[in-house]
């Protein structure tokens, strides 16, 4: 990653500073609310919780839950900052640290998934599932709360993304919209893909079954992947086959969508 990842403290200071630069009159209530919050972290929790709050999941209670989990598990905030850096580094449309939090639903859904995941691990499965359901309804992003997702993740656009219960995603991965990490039948148990670090999965790719995607692999758009993929190769097609090798060791970082690969 070429962008230096700030500390959590510096990240929150930067968010506050960038909020003050918002000039549109219709955004001033948001800025005013953030100023009234006791801390920048409370402002962040208030904003995320407000996106998915409902009659069944009240915003004040959800904001308090986020703050509680951030205090108990500092790793959640470290992952949030690393994910923000991924957007700054890989998405030319992202110019400021504030933008993923305010505008990018893939980022928003991922941060709420991370909280749902720790709730699931704590045995609060029903609450985790309710949070998952709200994220699916609001963002059209459906990530099972048991799914394990690393840090430095970019879910670009994210509409139609599905990640199943036993899926694992490594660090520094980029996933585009309409991707499925799904099962391949009614069999229970470990049944979803395991994606290594540095992998790029292009739009519409379907990865099905308990398969392994090696570090630094690239999955072409619209591919259907039913078998293991070795590290540092490019696969494409239906069914997917090896068509080359990525130019970069971690194609997720370069976001190169081309299939004309070097050997």
Order of alpha helices (4+ residues) and beta strands (2+ residues): alpha-alpha-alpha-alpha-alpha-alpha-alpha-alpha-beta-beta-beta-beta-beta-beta-beta-beta-beta-beta-beta-beta-beta-beta-beta-alpha
